[in-house]
Amino acid sequence: MEKFLDWIKSIKINTKRLLLIGIIAILVLMMLDFNNRTQTMYALEAQQVMLETRQVQLQQTKDKLEAQIAYATSAQALEEWAREKNKQINSGDIPIILSAPENVTPTPTPQPTQQTVNFTNLEIWRELIFSH
């Protein structure tokens, strides 16, 4: 340790200044690199949160689609499709066919008429100024 202190004392002032400026420059560069790394870390953390959210959304979509596939391949879905969309019946069912009467005239629905109220200019201004 004593040799190091003697070496520092033997260095001229100009060399000491250059050494100090070099150390300060290295510290500044290290701080800039640290700042860059922290910004990158924050950006990656935000991206990680976004990707985790997207992963949860995709998992929910997958679960929903698997449930729909399970229902679509079930016997209940097949029977529902056959009865409602394809108009099929089981053996033993009694079909009911609805038909409209032949000589029916529809009654028109009366439409209400709008009544317009005419105000004078004085009444319009009074309402604009004094109304709450």
Backbone as JSON Lines, residues from 0, in Angstrom:
{"i":0,"aa":"M","n":[0.83,-1.19,0.0],"ca":[0.0,0.0,0.0],"c":[0.87,1.25,0.0]}
{"i":1,"aa":"E","n":[1.97,1.18,0.72],"ca":[2.85,2.33,0.82],"c":[3.51,2.62,-0.53]}
{"i":2,"aa":"K","n":[3.81,1.57,-1.3],"ca":[4.41,1.75,-2.61],"c":[3.43,2.47,-3.55]}
{"i":3,"aa":"F","n":[2.13,2.12,-3.41],"ca":[1.11,2.76,-4.24],"c":[1.02,4.24,-3.93]}
{"i":4,"aa":"L","n":[1.04,4.6,-2.63],"ca":[0.98,6.01,-2.23],"c":[2.23,6.75,-2.71]}
{"i":5,"aa":"D","n":[3.38,6.11,-2.65],"ca":[4.61,6.75,-3.13],"c":[4.53,6.95,-4.65]}
{"i":6,"aa":"W","n":[3.97,5.98,-5.34],"ca":[3.83,6.09,-6.79],"c":[2.93,7.26,-7.17]}
{"i":7,"aa":"I","n":[1.8,7.42,-6.4],"ca":[0.88,8.53,-6.66],"c":[1.56,9.86,-6.38]}
{"i":8,"aa":"K","n":[2.39,9.94,-5.33],"ca":[3.08,11.19,-4.99],"c":[4.13,11.54,-6.04]}
{"i":9,"aa":"S","n":[4.69,10.53,-6.68],"ca":[5.74,10.79,-7.66],"c":[5.18,11.24,-9.01]}
{"i":10,"aa":"I","n":[3.9,11.05,-9.22],"ca":[3.29,11.44,-10.49],"c":[3.16,12.96,-10.51]}
{"i":11,"aa":"K","n":[3.42,13.53,-11.68],"ca":[3.31,14.98,-11.83],"c":[1.83,15.38,-11.83]}
{"i":12,"aa":"I","n":[1.59,16.66,-11.62],"ca":[0.23,17.18,-11.51],"c":[-0.54,16.99,-12.81]}
{"i":13,"aa":"N","n":[0.08,17.24,-13.95],"ca":[-0.61,17.08,-15.24],"c":[-1.05,15.63,-15.44]}
{"i":14,"aa":"T","n":[-0.2,14.69,-15.05],"ca":[-0.54,13.28,-15.19],"c":[-1.68,12.92,-14.25]}
{"i":15,"aa":"K","n":[-1.67,13.5,-13.05],"ca":[-2.75,13.26,-12.09],"c":[-4.08,13.75,-12.65]}
{"i":16,"aa":"R","n":[-4.04,14.9,-13.26],"ca":[-5.26,15.46,-13.85],"c":[-5.78,14.56,-14.97]}
{"i":17,"aa":"L","n":[-4.87,14.09,-15.82],"ca":[-5.27,13.2,-16.91],"c":[-5.85,11.9,-16.37]}
{"i":18,"aa":"L","n":[-5.22,11.38,-15.32],"ca":[-5.72,10.16,-14.7],"c":[-7.11,10.38,-14.11]}
{"i":19,"aa":"L","n":[-7.31,11.52,-13.44],"ca":[-8.62,11.84,-12.85],"c":[-9.67,12.02,-13.94]}
{"i":20,"aa":"I","n":[-9.34,12.69,-15.02],"ca":[-10.28,12.89,-16.14],"c":[-10.62,11.54,-16.77]}
{"i":21,"aa":"G","n":[-9.63,10.66,-16.89],"ca":[-9.89,9.33,-17.44],"c":[-10.84,8.53,-16.56]}
{"i":22,"aa":"I","n":[-10.63,8.58,-15.25],"ca":[-11.52,7.86,-14.32],"c":[-12.93,8.43,-14.38]}
{"i":23,"aa":"I","n":[-13.06,9.75,-14.43],"ca":[-14.39,10.38,-14.53],"c":[-15.07,9.99,-15.83]}
{"i":24,"aa":"A","n":[-14.32,9.96,-16.92],"ca":[-14.9,9.57,-18.22],"c":[-15.39,8.12,-18.18]}
{"i":25,"aa":"I","n":[-14.6,7.24,-17.55],"ca":[-15.03,5.84,-17.43],"c":[-16.3,5.74,-16.59]}
{"i":26,"aa":"L","n":[-16.37,6.5,-15.49],"ca":[-17.57,6.48,-14.65],"c":[-18.8,7.0,-15.41]}
{"i":27,"aa":"V","n":[-18.62,8.06,-16.2],"ca":[-19.74,8.6,-16.99],"c":[-20.22,7.56,-17.99]}
{"i":28,"aa":"L","n":[-19.3,6.89,-18.67],"ca":[-19.68,5.85,-19.63],"c":[-20.4,4.69,-18.94]}
{"i":29,"aa":"M","n":[-19.95,4.35,-17.74],"ca":[-20.62,3.27,-17.0],"c":[-22.03,3.69,-16.6]}
{"i":30,"aa":"M","n":[-22.22,4.96,-16.22],"ca":[-23.56,5.44,-15.86],"c":[-24.48,5.45,-17.08]}
{"i":31,"aa":"L","n":[-23.96,5.85,-18.24],"ca":[-24.76,5.84,-19.46],"c":[-25.17,4.42,-19.82]}
{"i":32,"aa":"D","n":[-24.24,3.48,-19.68],"ca":[-24.56,2.08,-19.97],"c":[-25.6,1.56,-18.98]}
{"i":33,"aa":"F","n":[-25.47,1.94,-17.71],"ca":[-26.46,1.52,-16.71],"c":[-27.84,2.07,-17.03]}
{"i":34,"aa":"N","n":[-27.9,3.34,-17.45],"ca":[-29.17,3.95,-17.82],"c":[-29.8,3.21,-19.0]}
{"i":35,"aa":"N","n":[-28.99,2.88,-19.99],"ca":[-29.49,2.15,-21.16],"c":[-30.02,0.77,-20.75]}
{"i":36,"aa":"R","n":[-29.31,0.11,-19.86],"ca":[-29.75,-1.21,-19.42],"c":[-31.05,-1.15,-18.63]}
{"i":37,"aa":"T","n":[-31.21,-0.12,-17.79],"ca":[-32.46,-0.01,-17.02],"c":[-33.64,0.29,-17.95]}
{"i":38,"aa":"Q","n":[-33.43,1.12,-18.96],"ca":[-34.51,1.39,-19.92],"c":[-34.9,0.12,-20.67]}
{"i":39,"aa":"T","n":[-33.92,-0.66,-21.06],"ca":[-34.19,-1.93,-21.74],"c":[-34.95,-2.87,-20.81]}
{"i":40,"aa":"M","n":[-34.57,-2.89,-19.53],"ca":[-35.24,-3.76,-18.56],"c":[-36.71,-3.36,-18.42]}
{"i":41,"aa":"Y","n":[-36.99,-2.07,-18.31],"ca":[-38.39,-1.63,-18.18],"c":[-39.2,-1.97,-19.42]}
{"i":42,"aa":"A","n":[-38.6,-1.8,-20.59],"ca":[-39.31,-2.14,-21.83],"c":[-39.59,-3.64,-21.9]}
{"i":43,"aa":"L","n":[-38.64,-4.45,-21.5],"ca":[-38.84,-5.89,-21.52],"c":[-39.88,-6.33,-20.49]}
{"i":44,"aa":"E","n":[-39.91,-5.67,-19.32],"ca":[-40.93,-6.0,-18.32],"c":[-42.32,-5.67,-18.84]}
{"i":45,"aa":"A","n":[-42.46,-4.52,-19.51],"ca":[-43.77,-4.15,-20.07],"c":[-44.18,-5.14,-21.15]}
{"i":46,"aa":"Q","n":[-43.22,-5.55,-21.96],"ca":[-43.52,-6.53,-23.01],"c":[-43.89,-7.88,-22.4]}
{"i":47,"aa":"Q","n":[-43.26,-8.24,-21.29],"ca":[-43.58,-9.5,-20.62],"c":[-45.02,-9.48,-20.1]}
{"i":48,"aa":"V","n":[-45.42,-8.36,-19.5],"ca":[-46.8,-8.25,-19.0],"c":[-47.79,-8.35,-20.15]}
{"i":49,"aa":"M","n":[-47.49,-7.69,-21.26],"ca":[-48.37,-7.73,-22.42],"c":[-48.48,-9.16,-22.97]}
{"i":50,"aa":"L","n":[-47.35,-9.86,-23.04],"ca":[-47.37,-11.22,-23.56],"c":[-48.08,-12.18,-22.62]}
{"i":51,"aa":"E","n":[-47.94,-11.97,-21.3],"ca":[-48.66,-12.82,-20.35],"c":[-50.17,-12.6,-20.48]}
{"i":52,"aa":"T","n":[-50.59,-11.35,-20.67],"ca":[-52.0,-11.06,-20.87],"c":[-52.51,-11.72,-22.15]}
{"i":53,"aa":"R","n":[-51.74,-11.63,-23.2],"ca":[-52.12,-12.24,-24.48],"c":[-52.2,-13.76,-24.34]}
{"i":54,"aa":"Q","n":[-51.27,-14.34,-23.57],"ca":[-51.29,-15.78,-23.36],"c":[-52.56,-16.21,-22.62]}
{"i":55,"aa":"V","n":[-52.98,-15.44,-21.62],"ca":[-54.21,-15.76,-20.9],"c":[-55.41,-15.66,-21.83]}
{"i":56,"aa":"Q","n":[-55.43,-14.62,-22.67],"ca":[-56.54,-14.47,-23.62],"c":[-56.59,-15.64,-24.59]}
{"i":57,"aa":"L","n":[-55.44,-16.06,-25.09],"ca":[-55.42,-17.18,-26.02],"c":[-55.83,-18.49,-25.33]}
{"i":58,"aa":"Q","n":[-55.45,-18.66,-24.08],"ca":[-55.85,-19.86,-23.34],"c":[-57.36,-19.87,-23.14]}
{"i":59,"aa":"Q","n":[-57.95,-18.71,-22.84],"ca":[-59.41,-18.63,-22.68],"c":[-60.11,-18.93,-24.01]}
{"i":60,"aa":"T","n":[-59.57,-18.42,-25.1],"ca":[-60.15,-18.71,-26.42],"c":[-60.06,-20.2,-26.73]}
{"i":61,"aa":"K","n":[-58.94,-20.8,-26.41],"ca":[-58.75,-22.23,-26.64],"c":[-59.76,-23.04,-25.83]}
{"i":62,"aa":"D","n":[-59.93,-22.67,-24.54],"ca":[-60.88,-23.39,-23.69],"c":[-62.3,-23.26,-24.23]}
{"i":63,"aa":"K","n":[-62.65,-22.06,-24.69],"ca":[-64.0,-21.84,-25.23],"c":[-64.21,-22.66,-26.5]}
{"i":64,"aa":"L","n":[-63.21,-22.69,-27.38],"ca":[-63.34,-23.47,-28.61],"c":[-63.39,-24.97,-28.33]}
{"i":65,"aa":"E","n":[-62.63,-25.43,-27.34],"ca":[-62.7,-26.84,-26.98],"c":[-64.08,-27.2,-26.44]}
{"i":66,"aa":"A","n":[-64.68,-26.28,-25.65],"ca":[-66.04,-26.52,-25.15],"c":[-67.04,-26.56,-26.3]}
{"i":67,"aa":"Q","n":[-66.88,-25.68,-27.28],"ca":[-67.78,-25.69,-28.43],"c":[-67.61,-26.96,-29.25]}
{"i":68,"aa":"I","n":[-66.39,-27.44,-29.4],"ca":[-66.15,-28.68,-30.14],"c":[-66.77,-29.86,-29.39]}
{"i":69,"aa":"A","n":[-66.62,-29.87,-28.07],"ca":[-67.2,-30.95,-27.28],"c":[-68.72,-30.96,-27.42]}
{"i":70,"aa":"Y","n":[-69.34,-29.78,-27.41],"ca":[-70.79,-29.71,-27.57],"c":[-71.2,-30.11,-28.98]}
{"i":71,"aa":"A","n":[-70.44,-29.67,-29.98],"ca":[-70.81,-29.96,-31.37],"c":[-70.72,-31.44,-31.68]}
{"i":72,"aa":"T","n":[-69.86,-32.16,-31.0],"ca":[-69.74,-33.6,-31.24],"c":[-70.62,-34.43,-30.34]}
{"i":73,"aa":"S","n":[-71.44,-33.79,-29.52],"ca":[-72.31,-34.54,-28.6],"c":[-73.62,-34.94,-29.29]}
{"i":74,"aa":"A","n":[-74.29,-35.9,-28.69],"ca":[-75.57,-36.37,-29.23],"c":[-76.64,-35.3,-29.07]}
{"i":75,"aa":"Q","n":[-76.55,-34.51,-28.03],"ca":[-77.53,-33.44,-27.8],"c":[-77.49,-32.42,-28.94]}
{"i":76,"aa":"A","n":[-76.28,-32.05,-29.36],"ca":[-76.16,-31.08,-30.46],"c":[-76.69,-31.67,-31.76]}
{"i":77,"aa":"L","n":[-76.43,-32.94,-31.98],"ca":[-76.92,-33.59,-33.18],"c":[-78.45,-33.61,-33.2]}
{"i":78,"aa":"E","n":[-79.06,-33.95,-32.08],"ca":[-80.52,-33.99,-32.02],"c":[-81.1,-32.58,-32.17]}
{"i":79,"aa":"E","n":[-80.46,-31.6,-31.55],"ca":[-80.94,-30.21,-31.66],"c":[-80.88,-29.75,-33.12]}
{"i":80,"aa":"W","n":[-79.79,-30.05,-33.8],"ca":[-79.66,-29.67,-35.2],"c":[-80.72,-30.37,-36.04]}
{"i":81,"aa":"A","n":[-80.92,-31.66,-35.81],"ca":[-81.88,-32.42,-36.62],"c":[-83.29,-31.91,-36.41]}
{"i":82,"aa":"R","n":[-83.68,-31.59,-35.21],"ca":[-85.05,-31.17,-34.93],"c":[-85.3,-29.71,-35.31]}
{"i":83,"aa":"E","n":[-84.37,-28.83,-34.99],"ca":[-84.63,-27.4,-35.19],"c":[-84.24,-26.92,-36.59]}
{"i":84,"aa":"K","n":[-83.1,-27.32,-37.06],"ca":[-82.64,-26.78,-38.34],"c":[-83.01,-27.65,-39.52]}
{"i":85,"aa":"N","n":[-82.99,-28.95,-39.35],"ca":[-83.27,-29.85,-40.47],"c":[-84.72,-30.33,-40.48]}
{"i":86,"aa":"K","n":[-85.5,-29.95,-39.48],"ca":[-86.94,-30.24,-39.38],"c":[-87.23,-31.75,-39.43]}
{"i":87,"aa":"Q","n":[-86.41,-32.54,-38.76],"ca":[-86.65,-33.98,-38.7],"c":[-87.37,-34.31,-37.41]}
{"i":88,"aa":"I","n":[-88.04,-35.5,-37.4],"ca":[-88.74,-35.93,-36.2],"c":[-88.31,-37.36,-35.88]}
{"i":89,"aa":"N","n":[-88.46,-37.71,-34.6],"ca":[-88.18,-39.08,-34.18],"c":[-89.38,-39.97,-34.49]}
{"i":90,"aa":"S","n":[-89.13,-41.26,-34.51],"ca":[-90.26,-42.17,-34.69],"c":[-91.1,-42.11,-33.42]}
{"i":91,"aa":"G","n":[-92.4,-42.03,-33.59],"ca":[-93.32,-41.9,-32.46],"c":[-93.73,-40.47,-32.19]}
{"i":92,"aa":"D","n":[-93.05,-39.48,-32.76],"ca":[-93.44,-38.08,-32.6],"c":[-94.62,-37.78,-33.51]}
{"i":93,"aa":"I","n":[-95.45,-36.88,-33.08],"ca":[-96.59,-36.45,-33.89],"c":[-96.26,-35.08,-34.44]}
{"i":94,"aa":"P","n":[-96.13,-34.97,-35.77],"ca":[-95.79,-33.66,-36.33],"c":[-96.99,-32.72,-36.32]}
{"i":95,"aa":"I","n":[-96.73,-31.47,-36.02],"ca":[-97.76,-30.44,-36.05],"c":[-97.37,-29.45,-37.13]}
{"i":96,"aa":"I","n":[-98.25,-29.28,-38.1],"ca":[-97.98,-28.36,-39.2],"c":[-98.94,-27.19,-39.07]}
{"i":97,"aa":"L","n":[-98.4,-26.01,-38.9],"ca":[-99.21,-24.81,-38.77],"c":[-99.44,-24.22,-40.16]}
{"i":98,"aa":"S","n":[-100.68,-23.85,-40.41],"ca":[-100.99,-23.21,-41.68],"c":[-101.87,-21.99,-41.4]}
{"i":99,"aa":"A","n":[-101.71,-20.98,-42.21],"ca":[-102.46,-19.74,-42.04],"c":[-103.86,-19.91,-42.62]}
{"i":100,"aa":"P","n":[-104.87,-19.27,-42.01],"ca":[-106.22,-19.31,-42.6],"c":[-106.22,-18.64,-43.98]}
{"i":101,"aa":"E","n":[-107.14,-19.05,-44.82],"ca":[-107.13,-18.6,-46.21],"c":[-107.66,-17.18,-46.41]}
{"i":102,"aa":"N","n":[-108.78,-16.83,-45.81],"ca":[-109.45,-15.55,-46.1],"c":[-109.29,-14.56,-44.95]}
{"i":103,"aa":"V","n":[-108.08,-14.31,-44.53],"ca":[-107.86,-13.37,-43.44],"c":[-107.19,-12.12,-44.0]}
{"i":104,"aa":"T","n":[-107.77,-10.98,-43.66],"ca":[-107.15,-9.7,-44.05],"c":[-106.54,-9.07,-42.79]}
{"i":105,"aa":"P","n":[-105.32,-8.66,-42.87],"ca":[-104.69,-8.07,-41.68],"c":[-105.29,-6.69,-41.39]}
{"i":106,"aa":"T","n":[-105.43,-6.39,-40.12],"ca":[-105.95,-5.07,-39.72],"c":[-104.75,-4.13,-39.55]}
{"i":107,"aa":"P","n":[-104.85,-2.97,-40.14],"ca":[-103.71,-2.03,-40.03],"c":[-103.62,-1.45,-38.62]}
{"i":108,"aa":"T","n":[-102.42,-1.2,-38.19],"ca":[-102.18,-0.58,-36.89],"c":[-102.2,0.93,-37.08]}
{"i":109,"aa":"P","n":[-103.03,1.63,-36.3],"ca":[-103.08,3.09,-36.47],"c":[-101.79,3.73,-35.97]}
{"i":110,"aa":"Q","n":[-101.31,4.68,-36.73],"ca":[-100.1,5.41,-36.38],"c":[-100.49,6.75,-35.75]}
{"i":111,"aa":"P","n":[-99.92,7.09,-34.61],"ca":[-100.25,8.38,-33.99],"c":[-99.67,9.53,-34.82]}
{"i":112,"aa":"T","n":[-100.42,10.6,-34.88],"ca":[-99.96,11.77,-35.62],"c":[-99.3,12.74,-34.65]}
{"i":113,"aa":"Q","n":[-98.29,13.41,-35.12],"ca":[-97.6,14.37,-34.28],"c":[-98.26,15.74,-34.45]}
{"i":114,"aa":"Q","n":[-98.48,16.37,-33.31],"ca":[-99.07,17.7,-33.34],"c":[-97.97,18.72,-33.11]}
{"i":115,"aa":"T","n":[-97.95,19.73,-33.93],"ca":[-96.94,20.78,-33.77],"c":[-97.56,21.93,-33.0]}
{"i":116,"aa":"V","n":[-96.74,22.47,-32.11],"ca":[-97.18,23.61,-31.31],"c":[-96.42,24.83,-31.8]}
{"i":117,"aa":"N","n":[-97.11,25.88,-32.15],"ca":[-96.48,27.1,-32.64],"c":[-96.33,28.09,-31.5]}
{"i":118,"aa":"F","n":[-95.1,28.5,-31.26],"ca":[-94.82,29.49,-30.23],"c":[-94.46,30.8,-30.91]}
{"i":119,"aa":"T","n":[-94.74,31.88,-30.21],"ca":[-94.34,33.19,-30.72],"c":[-92.86,33.39,-30.36]}
{"i":120,"aa":"N","n":[-92.25,34.36,-31.02],"ca":[-90.84,34.64,-30.75],"c":[-90.62,35.06,-29.31]}
{"i":121,"aa":"L","n":[-91.55,35.81,-28.73],"ca":[-91.45,36.25,-27.35],"c":[-91.45,35.05,-26.4]}
{"i":122,"aa":"E","n":[-92.3,34.07,-26.66],"ca":[-92.36,32.89,-25.8],"c":[-91.07,32.06,-25.92]}
{"i":123,"aa":"I","n":[-90.52,31.99,-27.11],"ca":[-89.28,31.23,-27.31],"c":[-88.14,31.9,-26.55]}
{"i":124,"aa":"W","n":[-88.0,33.22,-26.66],"ca":[-86.93,33.93,-25.95],"c":[-87.12,33.87,-24.44]}
{"i":125,"aa":"R","n":[-88.34,34.0,-23.98],"ca":[-88.62,33.92,-22.55],"c":[-88.2,32.54,-22.02]}
{"i":126,"aa":"E","n":[-88.5,31.49,-22.76],"ca":[-88.13,30.13,-22.33],"c":[-86.61,29.95,-22.34]}
{"i":127,"aa":"L","n":[-85.94,30.5,-23.33],"ca":[-84.48,30.38,-23.39],"c":[-83.78,31.13,-22.26]}
{"i":128,"aa":"I","n":[-84.26,32.28,-21.93],"ca":[-83.58,33.11,-20.95],"c":[-83.92,32.69,-19.52]}
{"i":129,"aa":"F","n":[-85.2,32.45,-19.24],"ca":[-85.63,32.24,-17.85],"c":[-85.81,30.78,-17.45]}
{"i":130,"aa":"S","n":[-85.6,29.84,-18.33],"ca":[-85.81,28.43,-17.94],"c":[-84.56,27.91,-17.22]}
{"i":131,"aa":"H","n":[-84.75,26.91,-16.43],"ca":[-83.63,26.34,-15.67],"c":[-83.11,25.19,-16.4]}
